[in-house]
Amino acid sequence: MKKRGITALVAGLAVAALGFTAGTANASDNQPLSASTTGASVSLTVDWTGSESFTLRNVKLSDTSCDAHPVFFYVTVPGFQFPNHWNTSGCGTTTTWSALPGSLDGGIHSLWVTVCRDTTFDNCSTSGTSLNPYD
């Protein structure tokens, strides 16, 4: 009886240890984000790669309006906005990127994406927030 109890305890500790191993997938890893507004949409997956870095994967930026206005998106983290990425191909087109890495010294707690149609007063919409599991 004692031997079974010790074996169960060891197995339980091994399972618990696996849950806390550095680099283990987290519920916030590979989080899909999307945003859309009149004439523009963006969808992507956030892959957190460390406390100061991420990679956006399978990014799709679509121009959904035939109005001669290009569309763009950008990533924002608390206190910083990354440069715009554009789709200038026009009506009904989608520009894709397989991977867009980003990093910021000092750490990144979270990020979100904003998609816009480039007009006099940009028509924009912002996604939900992805939280960094390494933070």
C-alpha positions as CSV (number, residue, x, y, z in Angstrom):
1,M,0.0,0.0,0.0
2,K,2.8,2.4,0.9
3,K,4.6,1.7,-2.4
4,R,1.5,2.6,-4.5
5,G,1.0,5.8,-2.5
6,I,4.6,6.8,-3.2
7,T,4.3,5.9,-6.9
8,A,1.2,8.0,-7.2
9,L,2.8,10.9,-5.4
10,V,5.9,10.8,-7.7
11,A,3.6,10.6,-10.8
12,G,1.6,13.5,-9.5
13,L,4.7,15.6,-8.9
14,A,6.0,14.8,-12.4
15,V,2.7,15.9,-14.0
16,A,2.8,19.1,-11.9
17,A,6.4,19.8,-12.8
18,L,5.6,19.5,-16.5
19,G,3.0,22.2,-16.2
20,F,5.6,24.7,-14.9
21,T,8.5,23.9,-17.2
22,A,9.9,27.1,-18.9
23,G,8.8,27.3,-22.6
24,T,5.7,25.2,-22.1
25,A,2.8,26.2,-24.3
26,N,0.4,28.6,-22.6
27,A,-3.2,29.4,-23.3
28,S,-2.1,32.9,-24.5
29,D,0.4,31.4,-27.0
30,N,-0.7,31.4,-30.6
31,Q,-3.6,33.7,-29.9
32,P,-5.7,34.7,-32.9
33,L,-6.5,38.5,-33.2
34,S,-8.6,40.3,-35.7
35,A,-10.1,43.7,-36.4
36,S,-12.3,45.0,-39.1
37,T,-13.8,48.3,-40.1
38,T,-15.6,49.6,-43.2
39,G,-13.3,48.7,-46.1
40,A,-10.5,46.9,-44.2
41,S,-9.8,43.8,-42.1
42,V,-6.8,42.2,-40.5
43,S,-6.4,38.7,-39.0
44,L,-3.3,37.1,-37.5
45,T,-1.9,34.9,-34.8
46,V,0.3,36.2,-32.0
47,D,3.2,33.9,-31.0
48,W,4.9,35.3,-27.9
49,T,8.6,34.4,-28.1
50,G,9.8,36.0,-24.8
51,S,9.2,38.8,-22.3
52,E,10.5,41.3,-24.9
53,S,9.4,39.7,-28.2
54,F,6.7,38.3,-30.4
55,T,6.1,37.1,-33.9
56,L,2.8,37.8,-35.8
57,R,2.0,34.8,-37.9
58,N,-0.3,34.2,-40.9
59,V,-1.1,37.9,-41.2
60,K,-3.8,38.8,-43.7
61,L,-4.6,42.4,-44.5
62,S,-7.6,42.8,-46.8
63,D,-9.0,45.8,-48.7
64,T,-12.7,45.0,-48.8
65,S,-13.9,48.2,-50.4
66,C,-13.6,49.5,-54.0
67,D,-13.0,53.1,-53.0
68,A,-9.3,53.8,-54.1
69,H,-8.2,54.1,-50.4
70,P,-5.4,51.8,-49.3
71,V,-5.6,50.0,-46.0
72,F,-3.0,49.5,-43.2
73,F,-2.6,48.0,-39.8
74,Y,-0.2,48.5,-36.9
75,V,0.7,46.9,-33.6
76,T,0.5,48.8,-30.4
77,V,2.0,47.8,-27.0
78,P,1.7,49.9,-23.9
79,G,3.7,53.1,-24.6
80,F,4.8,52.2,-28.2
81,Q,3.3,51.9,-31.7
82,F,5.1,49.7,-34.3
83,P,5.3,51.0,-38.0
84,N,2.3,50.6,-40.3
85,H,2.0,47.6,-42.8
86,W,0.1,48.5,-46.0
87,N,-2.1,46.9,-48.6
88,T,-2.1,49.3,-51.6
89,S,-3.2,46.7,-54.2
90,G,-6.8,47.9,-54.2
91,C,-10.3,46.5,-54.3
92,G,-10.8,43.0,-53.0
93,T,-7.1,42.2,-52.5
94,T,-5.4,40.6,-49.5
95,T,-1.7,41.2,-48.6
96,T,-0.2,38.4,-46.5
97,W,2.9,38.0,-44.4
98,S,3.9,34.6,-43.0
99,A,5.9,36.1,-40.0
100,L,6.4,39.6,-38.7
101,P,8.7,39.7,-35.6
102,G,8.7,42.5,-33.1
103,S,10.6,43.3,-29.9
104,L,11.0,46.1,-27.5
105,D,13.7,46.4,-24.8
106,G,12.3,46.6,-21.3
107,G,9.5,44.1,-22.0
108,I,6.1,43.9,-23.5
109,H,3.2,43.2,-21.3
110,S,0.5,43.0,-24.0
111,L,-0.3,44.0,-27.6
112,W,-3.2,44.7,-29.9
113,V,-3.7,45.5,-33.6
114,T,-5.5,48.3,-35.3
115,V,-6.7,48.2,-38.9
116,C,-7.5,51.4,-40.9
117,R,-8.7,52.6,-44.2
118,D,-6.5,55.5,-45.3
119,T,-8.9,58.5,-45.6
120,T,-8.7,62.1,-44.5
121,F,-10.0,61.0,-41.1
122,D,-8.7,57.4,-40.9
123,N,-11.5,54.9,-40.4
124,C,-10.0,52.4,-37.8
125,S,-10.9,49.5,-35.6
126,T,-8.8,47.8,-32.8
127,S,-8.7,44.2,-31.8
128,G,-8.8,42.7,-28.4
129,T,-5.6,42.4,-26.3
130,S,-3.1,39.6,-26.3
131,L,-1.3,39.2,-23.0
132,N,2.3,38.1,-22.9
133,P,2.6,34.8,-21.0
134,Y,6.3,35.5,-20.4
135,D,5.6,38.7,-18.5
